[in-house]
Amino acid sequence: ASPSRFIRRPGGSGGVYTALRASGALADMRARGIKYMFLSGCDNLLLRIGDPTFIGHCLSLSSNESDTKKAKPISICLKTVERTGRNERLGIFVTRRPAKKARDIGNEDETISGGRPQVLECYEVPEPLRGRTGKDLVHYEFGAGDICQYMIRLDEEFEHSLVSGPGWHAIPVRTPAFSIKRARIMTPPPDLRNAVRLEQVASGYVDRQARAVCLHVDRNAEYAPIRAERDL
């Protein structure tokens, strides 16, 4: 890097989609008649690879939806667990509804009220919303935490969506930087985020879909994150 160049680093877990397409792996899977792909992160000690309950849940919903001509097929299924902390490093599975225009109020249709599925990263959600509880005052209102396990339909729509890849997320980070005033490298205080890292995440494919479903599972049975030596 230099004063006129950005610091570059791997693009994040969302880069797997670009790699699948560029390497020919996706074309090979489709040529062999593979219809679904199981994709997961690697930092969960309780990960159930190819979980038959999860696969059966996704396939049964897809099968039922095929009987409804108007419904778009379900392209992706994901697993979620209950969030336990407002700043927990879990994406939050939500339905994002478009902003209503004045002429739409009182005249809502399915498109306006239905919205689209999306996984928001924790840092993308305002703190008051991250910590807001439901009517029971115990569980979070936005409580479905994405644990990075997906079952994806390998169809033409999926292949087409990989042309541009998942969107980029701007992650506030703390990093040493050169201080012109002091003429040396300075490390910012722990509570200061002095830089932004652009990254793609595996959940980014959810945002591209008109429909997605989740299987909400027991956190204690299926989620034990290991991201650093201190977690052991």
N, C-alpha and C positions, 0 to 999 in steps of 0.2 A: 504493500500500500504506500501511497504518497499523498501529499496535500491535494492532489488533483484526481485521486482514484479512491474508489470505495474499497474497504476491506472485504474480501470475499471468503466464504466458508460454505460447507455443504448446505444445500437448500432445505433440509429438514425431511421429516418422514413422508411428506407429500411427494417427494421426488421419486418414490417407488412407482408412481403411475407413469411418469415420463420414461423411467427405465424399462418398464414392462413393454411399452410401445417401441422404444428405440432399439431394444435388444432383440425384438422379434418374438419374445416370449408370449405376448398376447396373441399374435397371429398364429403361433404354434398351438396354443391351447384351443383356440377357436377351430383350427383345422382338424384337431383331434376330437371335436365334438364336446368339449368341456363347456358346460353351461354356467357354472358358478365358481367363484373363487373365494376362499377364506383368507382374510388378511388380518393380521394382528400386530400389536407392538410386542416388544421383547422384555419389558421391565416389570412384568407381573408374574410373581412366583406361582400364583394359583390359576394361570391361564389354562383353559381347556381347549387344546387344539382340536378343531373339527368336532366340537361338542355336539353330539347327536340331538340333544334337546333343542339347542339353538338352531341347528340346521332344519330339524323337523318343524319348528315354529315358523321359520321363514318360508319353507316350502309349502306348508299348509295354507298360510295366508296368501301366497302367490297363486296357489291352486284355486282358492275360493274367489280371488279377485278375477281370475280368468273367465268366470261365469258372468261377470258384469261388463257388458260391452262398453259402457261409458267410462269406466274407471281405467286410469292409466296403470300399467303394471308396476309392481313394487320392484325397484331396481337395487335397493340396498336395505339390509337389516343391520342393526347394531345392538350391542349389549350396553346396558346402563346399570349403575348402582346408586344408592342413596348418598348424596353429598353429606359430609359431616363437618365441614368447616367453610367459612365464607371465602377464605383465600386458598382453599385446596386446589392443587394443580390438576384439575379435571376440566375437560370441556363440558359445556352444559347444553344438553339436547333440548331445543326449543322449536316452536312453530313461529316463524316470523311473518307477521301480517303487514301488508302494505299500508302506508298512511292513507287514511280516508280523505277524500276530497269532499267539499261542502255538498256537492250534488249527490254524493253517495250516501250521506247520512239519512237513515230512515228508509233507504232503498237498497239494502245490502243484497248481494247475490253470493253464490258459492265461491266465486273467485276472490272476492274481497274478504269474506269471513274465513275462508279455508287456509290461506297462507301457504308458506313453503317450509319444509324442514331445514334446520340448520344447527350446526354445532358451534357455539361461541366459546372461544377460549376465555379462561377466567379473567384475564387482564382486559378483555374487551367488554366486559359487563361492568357497569358502574357499581361501586361498592354498596350503595343502598339497596340495589336490586339483588346483588349476590347474597346479602344477609337477610333479605326479607323472608319472613316465615309465613306459613299458611294459616288457615283458620284455627288449627290446633296449637299454634304458637310454639311448636316443637320442630316440625320438619320444614325445610326450606320450600318456599313457593316454587322456585326453579331448582328442583331437587334431583333431576335426572343427570347423573354424572357419566359422561362417556368414558369407557375404559379401553377404547381402541381395539375393538374386535368387530369385524365387519364380514358380512356375507354379501357378495356383489354379483349381480347378474352380468354375465359376459355377452352382451349383445351389441348391435351396431351403435346404439345410443351411447353405451359406455366407451366404445372405441372412438367415437366422434368427440366425446367430451375430453378425451386425453390430448387432443390437438393443442389446446391452449393450456392444459394442466390446471390444477387447483389454484384458487386465488392466493395472494400473498397476505401474510399477517404481519403487522408491525408490532414487534415485541420490545417494550422498554427494557433496557439492560444497563447494568453497572459495569463500566470497563475503564481501565487506566487510560489516561489521555495526556498528551503533551500540553503543558501550560506555557503560553507565550509570555505571560507576565512573569512567571517564576523561572522560565527557561529550563524546565525539567518535567519528567513524567510524574503526574499526580494520580493518586488513587482516590476516587470520590468517596464520601461517607456512605455507610451501609444503606441509608434511606434515600439516596439520590440515584436516579436512573438518568445517566447523562448521554445515552446513545440509543439508537433504534436498530434492531436486527430484523431484516426481512426473512420470513421463513414460510415454507409450505408445510401443511400438516395433512396426515392421512385422512382426517375427518373432512377435509375440504371437498371431497367428492360428494358428501351428503348435501352440500349447499347447491349442487348442480341439479338435484333431482326434484321432480314434482311431488313425489311421494316417498316416504321412508317409514319404517316401523322399528320399534325397539323391543327387546326382551329385558325387563327389569329383574335383576337377579339379586340373590343374597350376597351382600358385600363381604361378610365374614367368610363365606365359602368360596368366593371367586375373585377377590381382589386383595393383593398384597404387593404394593408397589416397591420396587427396589431401584432407586435412582442414584444412590451414592453409598459409599462404604458405611456411613453412619446409619443407614437403614438396615444393615445386617444385624 
